[in-house]
Amino acid sequence: MTDAAPKPTAWTRLRARVRPVLTAVGMGGFAGLITILTFQGMMWLQHVIWGTTPVGPLRIVLTILSGGALLLVLARFSPAETVDELIRDTRHPWLQSRRTITVTALVAIVSVAFGGAIGPEAGLLAVVAQCSAIVSRLIARDEAQARAISEASAAGSLGGLYGSPPAAAALEGDLLAPSKLAAFIAGVSGFFVFIFVARNIFGGEGVTRVPLPEATDGVAWLLLVPVIVGAVFGAAFRVLHGRLESFAAAVRRPWLLTVIGTALFAALAALLPLVRFSGHHDLAVVNDLYSAGEGSFLWVLALAKLTALLICLGAGWRGGEIFPLIFIGAAAGAACAVLLPEADPAAAVLAAMAATVTVGWRRPLAAFLLLILVVEGVTVLPLLAGVGGGLIVDRLFFSAAESPDPEPESAPTVTQ
């Protein structure tokens, strides 16, 4: 007769409870440090390539074409992953290909540095994934601990970059369940390390907060217009992006998409330089255009930025869509405010921005948690109106089964 398994001691139970918290705090803070260092490196490289003074159309075209050429070279080594794929891979870090992650990091850094209309998330997540893989090989005792290290690293990285630990925790699955406590702790740890290093070493706040136009006493019901407009822009991005992904998956020569897409993006950027980069640092320009009454140009800018974002993602310029969507929503909301002088411009911009991000990003809860913490002078009513309107559009016109980070049908490539 076999003996019963010994009961765990009090010390064993305490260690089992404390270990996930220590992992979340340690790896979240470590990821925040790697994120701010990598982000500053991206921005430094971007400044080296583009300089600090306005550049002419010819240099814009040549620079973007050079970036596309580098992407073609990198694609010969391995295909690069998207942000959603990188987030999904945190569930199975032991199956990640180190070559793919390395190429993804380089592709994303090139994409950001050479002016792609995308955010820096892909490169940051890929660099953090490589670092967390090294830590896992040193200290992880089993697959569960390796997964905890990987998930804490991703949450810490995005918690610092987005300036919103709750949004980073809710990103996967768009939920804040009790099981996300470790991700939230990691996000908080990454956020504080990110901000501390940004302030004390680089003399800044990290990612700039989102400014709004000066608020006025506006007619509340007029918020319906920017909410609808923002939701339309978000839906357009979501539909067209999905079709572009399906088309790209069916193309036998993906390099051809990179060539054509890069050429189109270079031409568009030469005509309208503001479509370059993520748009996050150009939001003050949107407010200036509103103040100058440039409603027509704001419509053109919103449409052009949407086009540039779609072209870049379809052509393999890897990065995130959240910051460009914020810019698109802000431009559309400011254009609505020019058309509706009785509306509060700050509320119009915020409502359109929230609706665009909610529909386009496919994560309503994460969108709310992100915007409420990063927008300057945020007010709850227009934010709820935008998120609520976007959520209605999402439920009415898009499949409930659609997920931004689905499980793969087959296992990823084994680590090389």
Steps between C-alpha positions, in 0.01 A plus 500: 500500500646835393551774752296818467685798359639723774302812570673822389660695777406857588824619343421316175152653484637848571768464233241384247295816569791744509690372196249626237500846662880515509515382139249768395682779685849396393430417136258791458761747625771337289277521193425865573873571508565315172200675343607855582858432388383344174243773443757773549732314263224494238437872541874575482533300178192673359654841573832393344325391180258791466676781684325775692407729210229451236609290203396523136295250297803346330671418830175360639463268202864385506498444876181294498620297200825432688297373796301274269823360354623412849168327571544288186846393618373408846206305355748256342597373845155450651145639482427764764210477743223749566423654839202266548719200423765616747236540773357158417846342517538600865273204579751256346844660536682167488382455139621837373762513228790717613583576139146620430495716812836653411391577145172644630691734731726620218211538254298702752795723588561570130128564447487760776836660422430543128167673552240222490148607595497253788574492873809348665325210680623215278866585540471557873310175559748305289804638684333433836408148385865427424607628841229306684602184310853540635365543853276196458791282397682608815229477767181336366442155647203402285276620218261673741776720638633571151152613398469718811833666416395559139157642585639725775762633259241589235273668757790695649612616157158621387412638843800729473456591134125569521523665841202286606565178694128405500488525121810281471342241730171503307662484158482123453134407470387852599419385854602597852429171673658399834741285298646824357625615841856393425491682165370813671777487762756454223350793311524723806861396559590560135322835502692635801838381370422641153400841638787514752765434234330733250498787750834454669719381212337626182345818642147430381176325586542214255208498256337844484148533638218561253397869487149627425380836367384754756159399634190716463136479608358295215170332418522147641289318239730619221751240626302246296659635182867448593412164660346379174783641292764345727324162492490514120875561484563217746274263306666594172840416644377172646332379180774608263777370726332160520468480124858610450620227739299237311635624168859507629469144630396381153781678313782266401759777480463708818806704406294646216254643752787664684631656179164632382383608847826680577484688170139604565579608855803698383288684243227576752752622759664725242162663435402518869796458739272485807402142412847383607566354844245389757339844527516503878747788513310693231169530683572861593497574125140375487403753767680777310315408181170514687585842643577621147164369374665256256205259493552381142867426559414306820268272301775443244751435777279242674438313173866518398619372838253212480628416152863521609436273800330239282774515237777460758336206677420332169854552370666341802601814689454344844360703788190579700186677386384664825695828471410556131134426584514761777635750247233409242223535756638832623520642146146381420367642827668835441353511149155439650559781750576740215170403334309528829600827670243442776674178606770484767818437293676313780201270546464450123864399460489267801173335393617440142837376623335254741260370235779453244724314743216288643391368160838491327701352787230239583558544873233731652604455864870546426416807289309658789773420753767637268332826402378589848860500623693647207270778377558841660192653660287194425129523584292191553187579294662534154732208575208276594303625200785410266569160654129423528431599140798298382384203702154515340655505153729213598209284622267584209734470204783269603510136601502435875743215437756732343799538728815712463718222643353159411672176581690363203359196325838331512792527734759770428848415385716347772770726642808498285 
